[in-house]
Amino acid sequence: MKETDIVVDDSPQLSEKAAHVDIQPQIPSVRKPRASLSGFSHALADIRAFPKKIASGRRKSPVLTSSSTLNDSNHSYNDITFDGDNLMKEHSVCYGVDLHPPSRAPNWLLRCVSTSLRNRRQTSNTASCPPTAKWIPQDSPSSPAPVAGFAPPTFPDDHTSGAAARAAAAEQNEMIRCLRRLCSKERGIRRDSESGIGIETQSLKRETAIVRLDPYHILPRELFTHVLAFLDAQSLVSSELVSRAWYSVASDDLVWKSIFLHDFRPHSHTTSDYQSNFQIRGQGLGNIAAEQDWKSMWRTRKALDQRWMDNHAAAIYLEGHYDSVYCVQFDEDKIVTGSRDRTVRVWDARTYKCIKILGVPSRNHPITLPRMTGADGPRPFTVIFSQQFKLEPYAGKPNIHHTGSILCLQYDDELMVTGSSDFTCIMWDIKVNWKPIRRVRYHTAGVLDVCFDQKHVVSCSKDTTVCLWDRDNGELIHRLTGHRGPVNAVQLRGNLAVSASGDGIAKLWNLIPGHCIKEFPSKDRGMACVEFSPDSLTIFAGGNDQVIYQFDASTGELIREMTGHHGLVRSLHLDSANGRLVSGSYDNTVRAYDIRTGQPIVHLTKWTASWILSAKLDYRRIVATSQDSRIVIIDFGFDLPGTDRLEHRPQPTPGSMTSGTRRLKI
């Protein structure tokens, strides 16, 4: 069948109707003006303007009987009647639009719909027709149609149909929106979609009313306080600005106590009570009491941490030893140092006075101190020199004191143990005026490091051995061998101990059988210092290769290397509560690292006149000893308001600077 052929329907009904139609010669079609009954009649006509797709894939437009009928001016479209209900059903099936108004629709809408079906214009784009209609192809396309070859496309006869199409589309959209709104109101259907079309925002009034309820007026004050305690500090400060009622709760001390302890208290639960009580004395948590101003304490700690990041600190120099100072340990009340002059000195941490001398000094006159040179990089904003005081050494038993250099020491609330180049260790009773208890000798060379807990004391020596002995009676338990060089440092954690040697290897020991269970080698040269984390999971070691190694104690893997020093790394100390590691080096620098990232946060150069031999730190200060016989206190909390609240013990009247110190600002 050619495209110009007419499709003939052989049904008797169509033939009967066609017999009553006079066939006349074709004349150009005259466009009949549209009957304007309502906007909905145009909309319904345009809905039917979409061509219906048949099974063969071609799109055809319905025309009635023959083309002569359409061109007959004596016949109007009103002479042909249609079944409006059937047409609406057909449109509902074709396009998925329910054109039937609901049962309770207004009468004007029903009249508009029925009128539009009777008087719709039968254009060549009508989508459906009554069962008696014939389907023929269009003679003139309604849109440009391509042709074969390079010929131009065929354009429609009516070049003004674009405006009518746009107007019809607008009317169609308006009709669909009206029907949808009417159907949703009548049937109680709430339309929603992911695209956001058709969402009834008014139906959310009940839900938003619940969200906007103020918890301060609903919850009990205790429960509301507990909820705010889960916020971070920045969010809690913002919540204080909501209202006066919120401010009264958000500024409560119980809320800020929870925030303060969450931010600054160590979260590790593997640290023993012994270690948490005295080994890390200065955590900056203050006295855990209800009358504390926790909000002010939080602000002070934040300002203190910022000073660490800015390297903004004061330098306080303690002068009194006659020779190099090899070792140091301190807390919030006192600083204890050991020197090559064979004495141990106890200093007041607040007044910087030397309050006690243990041992007999090798000389009785002060030495000429080397001149302090200008610091490279960050410089102290304040410098304080403590004046030397003439004190008599402890007049104890002449046979219980060291006859060599004090190379190492450690103390707690009851006991202090010192190691010396005279091959011995001495135990001192702190509670009984630092009285010496006993001397032990288990090494054949100088004792380079010592540490202890509630049960055991571990010491290491130049004789390449590590000795484990009883704290109560001083009896030897194990002698650990295996190093091929001097054992320079040792650390103890429960039944585990780690040692660092000049042979370039750090060893992890199980103290129960006394066996080495793991080794941690350096890449080059020997190790001079070691640190063991309180949870026994991480080992830090440094030495002559100018690198600080961080090892995983359980797997033995190297986690990272921390660089920056240009000389032997002589000392390490870990402040696990605040996540910092301090190192002292022969390059005359003190550095502090963030143990979470390995990045340096403090770099202080030439704050002493010679090598750094030992360095320890807590939450606010670093105390380092030098070969020039000075002790330098690098205090980041100097003159910072509120630091007295961070101390574990009550602080004396602030500002009581004694006459025994001289202060120099630079």
C-alpha positions, 0 to 999 in steps of 0.5 A: 500500500502506498502512502497516498492510498486511503484506508477503507473501512468495510464496516457497514456502519461507516458505509452507511454514514458515508452514503449520506455525505455528499462528495464534492470537489476538494477546495482549500480548507478554511480554518474555522475559528475555535469555539471558546467555551472555556480554557479547559476545552482547548486543553482537552483538544490539545491532549488529544493532539498527541498522535497515537502509536500503532503496532506497525510503528507508524504514526497516523492522524485520524480524519473522518471518512474522506478528505472531501468531507473535511473540505466540505464547507457545508458540513461543520464539525458540530454535525458529528457527535462523539461519545465523550465518556469513551473518548475520555477512557481512551485518553486515560489508557493512552496517556495515563491521565485520569480525565474523569473528575471525581464524583463530587466535582463542581458542575461547571467542570463537568459541563466544561469537559462534556462541552469540549468533547462535543465541540472539539476541533478535529485537527490532523493531530488528534490523538484518537477518534470514534470507532467509525473513523478512518485512518489516513496519512497526512498530506501535509506534515505538522512539523518539518519532515526530512526527505531523501538526498540533499533536498530541503525538508518538507515544511507544514502549510500553516507556519503560524502553528508554533504559537498555537502549540505553545498556547495549547501546551500551557492550557494543557498543563493548567488543566492537568494541575487543576485536576491533580489538585482536585483529585488529591483534595477529594481523595485525601491523597498526598503526592510526593516524589523524589524530584520535589514535584507535587509536594504538599508543604502544608501537610508538614506543619504537624511534623515541623512543630515537633522539631521546633519544641525547645528541649529546655522547656520539655526535658528536666534540667538534669537530663538537658544538662546531660545532653549538652555534656556530649557536645564539643566545646565550640558547639557548647559555646554556640549553645550559650547564645540561644537564650538566657535559659540555655546560657544558664545550663550550657555554662554549668560547671558539670557540663564544662567538667565533662568537656574538659576531661574529655579533651585533656584527660588521657583515654588509655585504660592500659596504664597501671595505677602506679604509672598514673599516680606518680610517673606522669604527675603533671597532667594539668587536670587540677583537683577533680572537685566540684568547686572548680571553674572548669570553663576557665580551666578549659580556656587556660589549657587551650591557650597553653596548647597554643603557646606550644604551637607558637614556641612562646615560652619563658626560660628559667635557668637553675644554677648551682651544680659544679659540673655537667648535669646528666639526669633530671626528673620533676613534678609540680612541686620539685625538680630533682637533678643528678650531676657529674659533681657527684651530688643530687639536688632538689629544687623548688619548682615554684621558687626555683630555690635549691632546697636539698643536696644529697651526696658529697660534691667533688668540688666546693667552689662554683665553676665559671659558667659559659656565656649564653649566646643568642638563640637561633629561631624562637627566643624566650620572651622572659629569662630568669636566672636563679641565684646560687645558694650556699647549702651544706650537703646531706650529712649522712653515713659516709659509706652511703653516697656516690663516689662517681658521677650521678648518671641516672635517677628516678623517684616516686612518692616513696622511693628514689633510685640513683645510678652512678659511674661508681658501678652502684645504685643507691635507694633513698627514702623520700618520706624520711628526709631523703635518707639513703636505705641501701646500696646495691652493686650488680654491674661491673661498669657504670650504671647508665639508666635505671627505672622501677615500678611497685615490684621491680627495679631494672638497671642497665650498664656499660657492661652490656647487661640489664639487671632485674632486682627486687624493690623491697629487699634489693635481691637480684632476680635476673641478669639479662644478656644479649647486647653486644655494646653498652646498654644506654637506656631501659624502660619498664612496663609490667612484665616487659622491658625495652633496652637500647644499646650502642650496638644499634639494637633495641630489645624487648624482654619478657622479665618472667623468664628473662628472655628477649622476645623481639629486636628493633634495629636502627639503620645506622650506628648505635642507640642512646635513648629509648621510650616505652609507651604506657600501653606497651604498644609503641617504642621510640628510640634515638641515637647516633644516626640523628633519627628518632624511630617509632616501632610497633612493639607487637609486630616489630614494624617501623611506623615512622622516622622523625627527623630534624636533629643534626647530632646524636639524639641523647634523650627522649621522654614521652608525655602520652597524656598530651601526645608529645615526645621531647628530644634533646640532642648534641646539636644543642637543640630541644625538639617536641613532636606530635606522636599522632602525626610525627610532625615537630611542634617545638624547635628550640635552638641554643637555649643552653650553652652546650649539649643537651644531656637530658630532657623531660616534659609535662603539660606546660613545661620542658626541663632540660639539662646541659653540659654547661652545668645549667638546668633550663626550664622552658615554661609555656605557662609562665605568666598565663592566668589560670595555670594555678588551677591546672596543678594537682596540688594547691598553689601558694599565693601567686606572684610570690617571686623570691629575692633569690631570683633575678629576672631579665626581660628580653 
